[in-house]
Amino acid sequence: MTKRNTDPMSISDALGKFVSKNKLQKGIDKVDVSNAWFALNPAFKTYTTSVKLDRDTLFINLSSSVFREELSYGKEKILQRLNEELGRDIVKKLVLR
């Protein structure tokens, strides 16, 4: 039986320890990336059919080929804005389908 730690700790520190101990960061990143994608532009909600983060690659399925073509010209800018929104470099590559 282990002794309980009674030292005071902030909620943010406790949650940080819980997330790292249970290896939940990847799942949290997936949700954060999806939210950041939709926060970049209101039109993304209309044309996006799925958002999937696999390691450092973000896969975006779009329902409009014209919109996909338009976005493909600004991939670097989108990556920069996404990572800026997230506060750290999570996404290294963007794949538009």
TORLUMRO-939782 format. One record per residue (C-alpha): residue number from 1; x, y, z; residue in one letter. Coordinates in pm, whole numbers. Layout:
+--------+--------+--------+--------+---------+
! vexlum !     c1 !     c2 !     c3 ! drentor !
+--------+--------+--------+--------+---------+
!    NUM !      X !      Y !      Z !       a !
...
+--------+--------+--------+--------+---------+
end
This chain:
+--------+--------+--------+--------+---------+
! vexlum !     c1 !     c2 !     c3 ! drentor !
+--------+--------+--------+--------+---------+
!      1 !      0 !      0 !      0 !       m !
!      2 !    138 !    340 !    -96 !       t !
!      3 !    110 !    650 !    115 !       k !
!      4 !   -117 !    922 !    -16 !       r !
!      5 !     49 !   1247 !   -118 !       n !
!      6 !   -105 !   1532 !     85 !       t !
!      7 !    103 !   1814 !    -61 !       d !
!      8 !   -114 !   2092 !   -208 !       p !
!      9 !   -117 !   2102 !   -590 !       m !
!     10 !   -295 !   2326 !   -839 !       s !
!     11 !   -571 !   2173 !  -1049 !       i !
!     12 !   -376 !   2245 !  -1368 !       s !
!     13 !    -72 !   2055 !  -1233 !       d !
!     14 !   -291 !   1765 !  -1120 !       a !
!     15 !   -460 !   1743 !  -1461 !       l !
!     16 !   -123 !   1766 !  -1637 !       g !
!     17 !      9 !   1473 !  -1432 !       k !
!     18 !   -309 !   1274 !  -1497 !       f !
!     19 !   -289 !   1334 !  -1874 !       v !
!     20 !     78 !   1236 !  -1895 !       s !
!     21 !     42 !    934 !  -1664 !       k !
!     22 !   -249 !    795 !  -1866 !       n !
!     23 !   -100 !    889 !  -2207 !       k !
!     24 !   -401 !   1099 !  -2309 !       l !
!     25 !   -215 !   1381 !  -2487 !       q !
!     26 !   -258 !   1231 !  -2837 !       k !
!     27 !   -636 !   1215 !  -2795 !       g !
!     28 !   -649 !   1569 !  -2661 !       i !
!     29 !   -435 !   1688 !  -2954 !       d !
!     30 !   -681 !   1528 !  -3201 !       k !
!     31 !   -973 !   1717 !  -3050 !       v !
!     32 !   -773 !   2042 !  -3029 !       d !
!     33 !   -663 !   2016 !  -3394 !       v !
!     34 !  -1019 !   1956 !  -3510 !       s !
!     35 !  -1144 !   2257 !  -3312 !       n !
!     36 !   -858 !   2473 !  -3443 !       a !
!     37 !   -936 !   2370 !  -3804 !       w !
!     38 !  -1297 !   2487 !  -3775 !       f !
!     39 !  -1192 !   2805 !  -3591 !       a !
!     40 !   -974 !   2918 !  -3884 !       l !
!     41 !  -1263 !   2987 !  -4122 !       n !
!     42 !  -1643 !   2949 !  -4094 !       p !
!     43 !  -1657 !   2806 !  -4449 !       a !
!     44 !  -1455 !   2503 !  -4333 !       f !
!     45 !  -1763 !   2371 !  -4147 !       k !
!     46 !  -1964 !   2368 !  -4468 !       t !
!     47 !  -1717 !   2177 !  -4685 !       y !
!     48 !  -1527 !   1955 !  -4438 !       t !
!     49 !  -1651 !   1596 !  -4413 !       t !
!     50 !  -1378 !   1465 !  -4177 !       s !
!     51 !  -1069 !   1577 !  -3987 !       v !
!     52 !   -810 !   1318 !  -3884 !       k !
!     53 !   -473 !   1368 !  -3716 !       l !
!     54 !   -227 !   1083 !  -3766 !       d !
!     55 !    106 !   1150 !  -3592 !       r !
!     56 !    202 !   1493 !  -3732 !       d !
!     57 !    -11 !   1478 !  -4050 !       t !
!     58 !   -357 !   1631 !  -4068 !       l !
!     59 !   -594 !   1466 !  -4318 !       f !
!     60 !   -889 !   1682 !  -4425 !       i !
!     61 !  -1168 !   1537 !  -4639 !       n !
!     62 !  -1358 !   1805 !  -4830 !       l !
!     63 !  -1686 !   1778 !  -5017 !       s !
!     64 !  -1594 !   2041 !  -5278 !       s !
!     65 !  -1312 !   1988 !  -5528 !       s !
!     66 !  -1311 !   2361 !  -5607 !       v !
!     67 !  -1265 !   2446 !  -5239 !       f !
!     68 !   -992 !   2179 !  -5209 !       r !
!     69 !   -806 !   2337 !  -5501 !       e !
!     70 !   -834 !   2684 !  -5348 !       e !
!     71 !   -699 !   2561 !  -5012 !       l !
!     72 !   -412 !   2373 !  -5174 !       s !
!     73 !   -256 !   2704 !  -5281 !       y !
!     74 !   -230 !   2820 !  -4919 !       g !
!     75 !   -126 !   2500 !  -4737 !       k !
!     76 !    180 !   2656 !  -4570 !       e !
!     77 !    -23 !   2952 !  -4444 !       k !
!     78 !   -294 !   2717 !  -4312 !       i !
!     79 !    -33 !   2504 !  -4130 !       l !
!     80 !    120 !   2814 !  -3975 !       q !
!     81 !   -219 !   2945 !  -3858 !       r !
!     82 !   -323 !   2603 !  -3724 !       l !
!     83 !    -10 !   2563 !  -3513 !       n !
!     84 !    -43 !   2924 !  -3400 !       e !
!     85 !   -400 !   2852 !  -3287 !       e !
!     86 !   -281 !   2538 !  -3103 !       l !
!     87 !      8 !   2717 !  -2934 !       g !
!     88 !    267 !   2459 !  -3043 !       r !
!     89 !    380 !   2272 !  -3353 !       d !
!     90 !    159 !   1965 !  -3371 !       i !
!     91 !     80 !   1957 !  -3744 !       v !
!     92 !    374 !   1930 !  -3984 !       k !
!     93 !    190 !   1820 !  -4300 !       k !
!     94 !   -157 !   1890 !  -4440 !       l !
!     95 !   -329 !   1648 !  -4679 !       v !
!     96 !   -646 !   1768 !  -4851 !       l !
!     97 !   -870 !   1498 !  -4998 !       r !
+--------+--------+--------+--------+---------+
end
